[in-house]
Amino acid sequence: MAERMSTATRMDRARANGKVTRRENGHYKQKERSARDLRMVELLKKGKFPYTPSIASWVSVQLGKPFTQLTEAQVAELTK
């Protein structure tokens, strides 16, 4: 039977592994974010106000406000 690993050692190992994983996956996530931005802008151009929840969520993150506080003119500025 393996010896028990201390909690501190286990947490240190998890923290170190997480740091490596974030560094490796960050490149993929950055590419996906830019692809999602292009997709959402295209959907904004095609759609009408009020938008679907996924688009509304993306718009609110981009503009830093809850979607319920945004006007159609503010959202239209994202497509320019």
GISUL-V933045 format. One record per pair of residues at least 12 apart in sequence whose ideal C-beta (glycine too) atoms are under 7 Angstrom apart, sorted by sequence separation. I is the first residue (numbers start at 0). J is the second residue. D is the distance in Angstrom with one decimal. If there is no record, write none. Layout:
i->I j->J d->D
i->I j->J d->D
This chain:
i->42 j->54 d->5.6
i->39 j->54 d->6.1
i->58 j->74 d->5.6
i->61 j->77 d->6.2
i->39 j->57 d->4.7
i->58 j->77 d->6.6
i->48 j->71 d->4.4
i->48 j->74 d->6.5
i->43 j->74 d->7.0
i->43 j->77 d->6.1
i->44 j->78 d->5.3
i->43 j->78 d->5.1
i->40 j->77 d->6.7
i->40 j->78 d->6.0
